[in-house]
Amino acid sequence: MDTDADARGRRAQRWYARLALVATVAAVLILIAFAGFRSVVLLGAGVAGLAVAAAGAWWALTRRGLARVLASTLAAVAPAAVLLLYAWAGLLWVVLVSLALGALAVSAGGAALGGEARPTRAPDVPCAPPQHPFLIMNPRSGNGKVGAFHLKERAEELGAEVHLLDTTHDEDVVALARGAVDNGADLLGVAGGDGTQAMVAGVAAQHGIPFLVISAGTRNHFALDLGLDRDDPSACLDALTDGVDLRVDLGFLQDRPFVNNASFGTYAAVVQSPAYRNDKVRTILEMLPDLLTHQRGPRLTVRAADTAIDAPQAVLVSNNPYRQGDPAGLGRRENLDSGVLGILGIRVDNAAQAAGILRGRHAQGFTALTAREVVIDADAPEIPAGVDGEALTLPTPVHCTIRPRALRVRVPRHRPGVPRTKPPLDWRRLRRLALSTGRRASATGGG
């Protein structure tokens, strides 16, 4: 039986759908009423301006010296010129109002089709608290979150053994984790970056014991996709006393585990440069022209799911695919237990293709795949790679695989969760939802 809350939610969805349709019609009518035939010219000028700006950006990235300055100027001037054209024609306000109404339509349509925003979670399994938890903490990670949130003291109060990493020299976290298991640890955990998380997670998966993620890193992408609290890493420690287990996949680059992604190509080559740490912007601008035009660095070939990607400038292989089509969810993964890797490849050879990237996933040169195994080869004996933020150099060919549900992650029973992905806008479905009433709305909203 439907509750009052369900009924109110469906009513809200219907009104959001109606608002989306009204805003769309209003945006079109305003253009026609005040611009007439010129509305077609306005739209064409806007598209052309964006394409010229994208082409200028490509030339700026692949040129040096005066050519880069001129291309950067073109990229900046093209959109401004379009706005000046609108103003000269006395139609700038028309364009701005139509754009605002279009944005309102997209927002309302997303709210209508997405329903109420509720966090989603993977199935979890209740479990008993660990008897001998062992936690590794990096006091420098996340600009000192371990000390700021008193994570060591809190963990020890909850019965955990804590090892603070020595910041004066590198320690082998894998050896530390294996030693702890040999001494009877029945849970491993890390307060640190995703690269350290991955290495210790591999030990936990190998021994079949749970792994605890403490969101004390800088970005905490893995913690985000687990639905953990990234603002208060101490909340992650609640899993020691009131936790549940999630079964998630673990990616592997050769024999090295990764929890987020492995990148190859331009970005991986730049971050490996000795000059990158001291002067990031200058290093990027100096290296990009040769890297993007294949005058420097290895030429990559990617094979996955009966598909080959030849000579991409950038490749990203992720432990489960990242969201697409949801701007609010970019950089997030809807699931961590789908059993497949996500593969994104980009190849741009000229300014026209750079302009075409504005089409998103449908652009020429953009490839999105899923597969259980990916092979990255090159015309060089070894290639640079970035694995969960760590810079590596690997012999070719590089094999990326995924081990489904290989890792037991111990998380707090009460946690924020992962926001639901908004479905793509379906205007036919919106129209049916907007015109529906009463009980029909439930069936109409389901597609």
C-alpha positions as CSV (number, residue, x, y, z in Angstrom):
1,M,0.0,0.0,0.0
2,D,1.3,3.5,-0.9
3,T,2.2,5.8,2.0
4,D,1.4,9.5,2.1
5,A,5.1,10.1,1.5
6,D,5.0,8.0,-1.7
7,A,1.9,9.9,-2.9
8,R,3.5,13.2,-2.3
9,G,6.6,12.1,-4.1
10,R,4.6,11.1,-7.2
11,R,2.7,14.4,-7.2
12,A,6.1,16.2,-7.0
13,Q,7.4,14.2,-9.9
14,R,4.3,15.1,-12.0
15,W,4.7,18.8,-11.3
16,Y,8.4,18.7,-12.0
17,A,7.6,17.0,-15.4
18,R,5.1,19.7,-16.2
19,L,7.5,22.5,-15.2
20,A,10.2,20.9,-17.5
21,L,7.8,20.9,-20.5
22,V,6.5,24.4,-19.9
23,A,10.1,25.7,-19.5
24,T,11.1,24.0,-22.8
25,V,8.2,25.4,-24.7
26,A,8.7,28.9,-23.2
27,A,12.4,28.8,-24.2
28,V,11.5,28.0,-27.8
29,L,8.6,30.5,-28.0
30,I,10.8,33.3,-26.7
31,L,13.4,32.7,-29.4
32,I,10.7,32.5,-32.1
33,A,8.7,35.5,-30.9
34,F,11.6,37.9,-30.4
35,A,14.2,36.6,-32.9
36,G,12.1,34.9,-35.6
37,F,14.2,33.6,-38.4
38,R,17.3,35.0,-36.7
39,S,16.9,32.4,-34.0
40,V,18.4,29.9,-36.3
41,V,21.3,32.2,-36.9
42,L,21.7,32.7,-33.2
43,L,21.9,29.0,-32.5
44,G,24.3,28.5,-35.4
45,A,26.5,31.2,-34.1
46,G,26.6,29.8,-30.6
47,V,27.5,26.3,-31.9
48,A,30.2,27.8,-34.2
49,G,31.6,29.8,-31.3
50,L,32.0,26.8,-29.1
51,A,33.6,24.8,-31.9
52,V,36.1,27.5,-32.7
53,A,36.9,27.8,-28.9
54,A,37.5,24.1,-28.7
55,A,39.7,24.1,-31.8
56,G,41.7,27.1,-30.3
57,A,42.2,25.2,-27.1
58,W,43.6,22.2,-29.1
59,W,46.0,24.4,-31.0
60,A,47.0,26.1,-27.7
61,L,47.9,22.7,-26.2
62,T,49.8,21.4,-29.2
63,R,51.8,24.6,-30.1
64,R,54.4,26.7,-28.4
65,G,55.5,30.3,-28.4
66,L,53.6,32.8,-30.4
67,A,51.3,30.2,-32.0
68,R,50.2,29.1,-28.5
69,V,49.4,32.7,-27.5
70,L,47.4,33.3,-30.7
71,A,45.5,30.1,-30.2
72,S,44.7,30.8,-26.6
73,T,43.5,34.3,-27.7
74,L,41.2,32.7,-30.3
75,A,39.8,30.2,-27.7
76,A,39.0,33.1,-25.4
77,V,37.7,35.6,-28.0
78,A,35.4,33.2,-29.9
79,P,32.7,32.9,-27.2
80,A,33.0,36.6,-26.4
81,A,32.5,37.5,-30.1
82,V,29.3,35.4,-30.1
83,L,28.0,37.3,-27.1
84,L,28.9,40.7,-28.7
85,L,27.0,39.5,-31.9
86,Y,23.9,38.8,-29.8
87,A,24.2,42.2,-28.1
88,W,24.7,44.0,-31.4
89,A,21.5,42.4,-32.7
90,G,19.7,43.4,-29.5
91,L,19.0,39.8,-28.7
92,L,21.4,39.1,-25.9
93,W,18.6,39.1,-23.3
94,V,16.6,36.7,-25.5
95,V,19.4,34.2,-25.6
96,L,20.1,34.5,-21.8
97,V,16.4,34.0,-20.9
98,S,16.2,31.0,-23.3
99,L,19.3,29.5,-21.8
100,A,18.0,30.0,-18.3
101,L,14.7,28.4,-19.2
102,G,16.5,25.5,-20.9
103,A,18.6,25.0,-17.7
104,L,15.4,25.0,-15.7
105,A,13.8,22.4,-18.0
106,V,16.8,20.1,-17.7
107,S,16.9,20.5,-13.9
108,A,13.2,19.9,-13.5
109,G,13.2,17.0,-15.9
110,G,16.0,15.3,-13.9
111,A,14.1,15.8,-10.7
112,A,10.9,14.3,-12.3
113,L,12.6,11.2,-13.7
114,G,14.9,10.7,-10.8
115,G,12.3,10.9,-8.1
116,E,13.3,11.7,-4.6
117,A,17.1,11.7,-4.0
118,R,17.8,8.7,-1.8
119,P,21.2,7.1,-1.2
120,T,21.8,3.7,-2.7
121,R,23.9,1.0,-1.1
122,A,25.3,-2.3,-2.1
123,P,23.9,-5.3,-0.1
124,D,25.7,-5.5,3.2
125,V,26.2,-8.4,5.6
126,P,26.0,-8.0,9.4
127,C,29.2,-9.2,11.2
128,A,30.8,-9.5,14.6
129,P,33.4,-6.9,15.7
130,P,37.0,-7.9,15.0
131,Q,39.1,-9.2,17.8
132,H,42.5,-8.0,16.6
133,P,42.2,-5.1,14.2
134,F,45.4,-3.6,12.7
135,L,45.4,-0.2,11.2
136,I,48.1,1.6,9.3
137,M,47.9,5.4,9.4
138,N,49.9,8.0,7.4
139,P,50.2,11.2,9.6
140,R,50.9,13.3,6.5
141,S,48.0,12.2,4.4
142,G,45.2,14.7,3.7
143,N,47.3,17.5,5.2
144,G,47.4,15.9,8.6
145,K,43.9,14.5,9.1
146,V,45.2,11.6,11.3
147,G,46.2,14.2,13.9
148,A,43.4,16.7,13.3
149,F,40.7,14.0,14.0
150,H,42.7,12.1,16.6
151,L,42.3,8.9,14.6
152,K,45.1,7.0,16.4
153,E,43.7,7.7,19.9
154,R,40.1,6.9,18.8
155,A,41.1,3.7,17.2
156,E,43.2,2.5,20.2
157,E,40.2,3.3,22.4
158,L,38.2,0.9,20.3
159,G,40.8,-1.9,20.7
160,A,42.8,-1.5,17.4
161,E,46.5,-1.8,17.1
162,V,47.8,1.3,15.2
163,H,51.0,1.7,13.3
164,L,51.9,5.3,12.4
165,L,54.0,5.4,9.3
166,D,57.5,7.0,9.7
167,T,57.4,10.2,7.6
168,T,61.2,10.4,7.4
169,H,61.6,7.3,5.1
170,D,59.4,5.0,3.1
171,E,57.9,1.9,4.8
172,D,56.7,-1.2,3.1
173,V,53.0,-1.2,3.9
174,V,52.5,-4.6,2.3
175,A,55.1,-6.1,4.6
176,L,53.6,-4.4,7.6
177,A,50.1,-5.8,6.7
178,R,51.4,-9.3,6.1
179,G,53.3,-9.2,9.4
180,A,50.2,-8.2,11.2
181,V,48.2,-11.1,9.6
182,D,50.9,-13.5,10.7
183,N,50.6,-12.1,14.2
184,G,46.8,-12.8,14.3
185,A,45.2,-9.6,12.9
186,D,41.6,-10.4,11.7
187,L,41.0,-7.0,10.1
188,L,43.3,-4.6,8.2
189,G,42.7,-0.9,7.7
190,V,44.3,2.2,6.3
191,A,44.0,5.9,7.1
192,G,45.8,7.3,4.0
193,G,45.7,7.8,0.3
194,D,44.1,5.5,-2.2
195,G,47.4,4.1,-3.3
196,T,48.2,2.9,0.2
197,Q,44.6,1.7,0.6
198,A,45.0,-0.5,-2.5
199,M,48.2,-2.2,-1.5
200,V,46.8,-3.2,1.9
201,A,43.5,-4.1,0.4
202,G,45.3,-6.6,-1.7
203,V,46.8,-8.3,1.4
204,A,43.3,-8.4,3.0
205,A,41.8,-10.0,-0.1
206,Q,44.6,-12.5,-0.3
207,H,43.9,-13.7,3.3
208,G,40.2,-13.4,3.2
209,I,39.9,-10.9,6.1
210,P,37.9,-7.6,6.1
211,F,39.4,-4.3,5.1
212,L,38.6,-1.0,6.7
213,V,38.8,2.3,4.8
214,I,39.4,5.4,6.8
215,S,38.8,8.5,4.7
216,A,42.0,10.4,5.7
217,G,43.4,10.9,2.2
218,T,43.3,14.0,0.1
219,R,40.6,13.0,-2.3
220,N,39.3,9.7,-0.9
221,H,37.7,8.5,-4.2
222,F,37.4,4.9,-2.9
223,A,35.7,6.1,0.3
224,L,33.3,8.3,-1.8
225,D,32.2,5.3,-3.9
226,L,31.7,3.2,-0.7
227,G,29.3,5.8,0.6
228,L,31.5,6.7,3.5
229,D,31.8,10.1,5.3
230,R,34.6,12.0,3.7
231,D,34.2,15.1,6.0
232,D,34.7,13.2,9.2
233,P,37.2,10.3,8.9
234,S,36.7,9.3,12.5
235,A,33.1,8.2,11.6
236,C,34.7,5.4,9.6
237,L,36.0,3.9,12.8
238,D,32.5,3.1,13.9
239,A,32.8,0.0,11.7
240,L,35.1,-1.5,14.4
241,T,32.1,-1.8,16.8
242,D,29.0,-1.5,14.6
243,G,30.0,-2.6,11.1
244,V,28.7,-4.5,8.1
245,D,30.6,-6.1,5.3
246,L,30.4,-5.2,1.6
247,R,31.8,-7.5,-1.1
248,V,33.5,-5.3,-3.8
249,D,35.7,-6.0,-6.8
250,L,39.4,-5.4,-6.9
251,G,41.3,-4.4,-10.0
252,F,44.8,-5.6,-10.8
253,L,47.5,-4.1,-12.9
254,Q,49.8,-7.1,-13.5
255,D,49.9,-8.3,-9.9
256,R,49.5,-4.9,-8.3
257,P,46.0,-4.2,-6.9
258,F,44.1,-0.9,-7.5
259,V,40.8,0.3,-6.0
260,N,40.2,3.2,-8.3
261,N,41.9,3.4,-11.6
262,A,45.1,3.1,-13.7
263,S,45.9,5.8,-16.3
264,F,48.2,5.6,-19.3
265,G,49.3,8.1,-21.9
266,T,49.6,11.8,-21.6
267,Y,48.8,12.3,-17.9
268,A,50.9,9.4,-16.8
269,A,53.9,10.7,-18.7
270,V,53.6,14.3,-17.4
271,V,53.3,13.3,-13.7
272,Q,56.5,11.2,-14.0
273,S,58.6,14.1,-15.1
274,P,61.1,15.1,-12.4
275,A,60.1,18.8,-13.0
276,Y,56.4,18.2,-12.4
277,R,56.5,18.3,-8.6
278,N,58.2,21.7,-8.6
279,D,56.4,23.4,-11.4
280,K,53.3,21.6,-12.5
281,V,51.8,24.2,-14.9
282,R,55.1,24.9,-16.8
283,T,55.9,21.2,-17.1
284,I,52.5,20.4,-18.5
285,L,52.6,23.2,-21.1
286,E,56.1,22.2,-22.1
287,M,55.4,18.5,-22.5
288,L,51.9,18.5,-24.0
289,P,52.7,19.5,-27.6
290,D,55.0,16.6,-28.2
291,L,52.8,14.1,-26.3
292,L,49.6,15.0,-27.9
293,T,51.0,14.9,-31.4
294,H,52.9,11.6,-30.8
295,Q,56.3,13.2,-31.3
296,R,57.2,12.1,-27.8
297,G,56.4,9.1,-25.7
298,P,55.3,5.6,-26.6
299,R,52.4,4.9,-29.1
300,L,49.8,3.0,-27.2
301,T,47.5,0.2,-28.4
302,V,44.6,-0.9,-26.3
303,R,42.7,-4.2,-26.7
304,A,39.5,-5.0,-24.7
305,A,36.2,-6.8,-25.4
306,D,37.1,-7.5,-29.1
307,T,37.8,-3.8,-29.6
308,A,41.1,-2.2,-30.4
309,I,42.0,1.5,-29.7
310,D,44.9,2.6,-31.8
311,A,47.3,5.4,-30.6
312,P,45.1,7.0,-28.0
313,Q,46.6,10.0,-26.2
314,A,45.0,9.0,-22.9
315,V,43.6,5.8,-21.5
316,L,41.8,5.3,-18.1
317,V,41.1,1.8,-16.8
318,S,38.9,1.8,-13.7
319,N,37.8,-0.8,-11.2
320,N,34.1,-0.7,-12.3
321,P,33.0,1.9,-14.8
322,Y,32.5,5.6,-14.0
323,R,29.2,7.2,-14.4
324,Q,28.3,8.8,-17.8
325,G,25.5,11.2,-18.7
326,D,25.2,12.5,-15.2
327,P,27.2,15.8,-14.7
328,A,26.6,15.7,-11.0
329,G,28.0,12.2,-10.7
330,L,31.2,12.6,-12.8
331,G,34.1,10.9,-11.2
332,R,31.9,8.4,-9.3
333,R,31.1,4.8,-9.8
334,E,27.5,3.6,-9.4
335,N,28.7,0.1,-8.4
336,L,31.8,-1.5,-7.1
337,D,30.6,-5.1,-7.7
338,S,29.7,-5.2,-11.4
339,G,32.6,-7.5,-12.1
340,V,33.9,-5.5,-15.1
341,L,36.6,-2.8,-15.7
342,G,35.7,0.5,-17.2
343,I,37.8,1.6,-20.2
344,L,37.9,5.2,-21.5
345,G,40.1,6.1,-24.4
346,I,40.6,9.5,-26.1
347,R,42.3,10.1,-29.4
348,V,42.3,13.6,-30.9
349,D,44.4,14.2,-33.9
350,N,43.3,17.6,-35.1
351,A,41.3,20.7,-34.3
352,A,38.1,19.4,-35.9
353,Q,38.2,16.3,-33.6
354,A,38.9,18.6,-30.7
355,A,35.7,20.5,-31.5
356,G,33.8,17.3,-31.9
357,I,34.7,16.3,-28.3
358,L,31.8,18.7,-27.4
359,R,29.5,15.9,-28.4
360,G,30.7,13.9,-25.3
361,R,30.6,10.1,-25.5
362,H,29.3,10.2,-29.1
363,A,32.4,12.1,-30.3
364,Q,34.8,10.6,-32.8
365,G,37.9,9.6,-30.9
366,F,36.1,8.9,-27.6
367,T,35.7,5.2,-26.7
368,A,34.0,3.8,-23.6
369,L,34.0,0.1,-23.0
370,T,33.6,-2.5,-20.2
371,A,35.6,-5.7,-20.1
372,R,37.0,-8.3,-17.7
373,E,40.5,-7.8,-19.1
374,V,42.4,-5.0,-20.8
375,V,45.8,-5.2,-22.5
376,I,47.8,-2.0,-23.0
377,D,50.7,-2.4,-25.4
378,A,53.1,0.1,-26.9
379,D,56.0,0.5,-29.3
380,A,58.3,0.7,-26.3
381,P,59.6,-1.9,-23.8
382,E,58.0,0.0,-20.9
383,I,55.4,2.8,-20.3
384,P,54.5,5.2,-17.6
385,A,51.3,4.6,-15.6
386,G,49.5,6.3,-12.8
387,V,47.9,3.8,-10.4
388,D,45.6,5.2,-7.7
389,G,47.7,8.4,-7.7
390,E,51.1,6.6,-7.7
391,A,53.5,7.1,-10.6
392,L,55.0,3.8,-12.0
393,T,56.9,2.6,-15.0
394,L,55.8,-0.9,-16.2
395,P,57.0,-3.3,-18.8
396,T,54.8,-3.9,-21.8
397,P,52.4,-5.4,-22.5
398,V,50.4,-4.4,-19.4
399,H,47.5,-6.6,-18.4
400,C,44.6,-5.2,-16.3
401,T,42.2,-7.6,-14.8
402,I,39.4,-7.6,-12.2
403,R,38.6,-10.1,-9.5
404,P,34.9,-9.9,-8.8
405,R,33.9,-9.5,-5.1
406,A,37.4,-10.3,-4.0
407,L,37.5,-7.8,-1.2
408,R,35.4,-7.7,2.0
409,V,35.2,-4.0,3.1
410,R,34.1,-3.3,6.6
411,V,32.0,-0.1,6.7
412,P,29.9,1.5,9.5
413,R,26.2,0.4,9.5
414,H,25.2,4.1,9.5
415,R,26.9,6.0,6.7
416,P,25.9,8.6,4.1
417,G,25.6,6.2,1.2
418,V,26.1,6.8,-2.6
419,P,23.7,9.2,-4.3
420,R,21.5,7.7,-6.9
421,T,22.4,8.2,-10.5
422,K,20.0,10.5,-12.3
423,P,18.5,8.8,-15.4
424,P,19.0,10.4,-18.9
425,L,16.3,12.9,-19.9
426,D,13.6,11.1,-21.8
427,W,11.2,13.7,-23.2
428,R,8.6,11.2,-24.2
429,R,8.5,9.7,-20.7
430,L,8.4,13.2,-19.3
431,R,5.4,14.1,-21.4
432,R,3.5,10.9,-20.3
433,L,4.4,11.7,-16.7
434,A,3.2,15.3,-16.9
435,L,-0.1,14.3,-18.4
436,S,-0.8,11.5,-16.0
437,T,-3.0,11.8,-12.9
438,G,-3.5,9.8,-9.7
439,R,-2.6,6.2,-9.7
440,R,-1.6,6.3,-13.4
441,A,1.5,8.3,-12.4
442,S,3.1,5.3,-10.7
443,A,2.9,3.2,-13.8
444,T,3.9,6.1,-16.1
445,G,6.9,7.0,-14.1
446,G,8.3,3.5,-14.4
447,G,8.7,4.0,-18.2
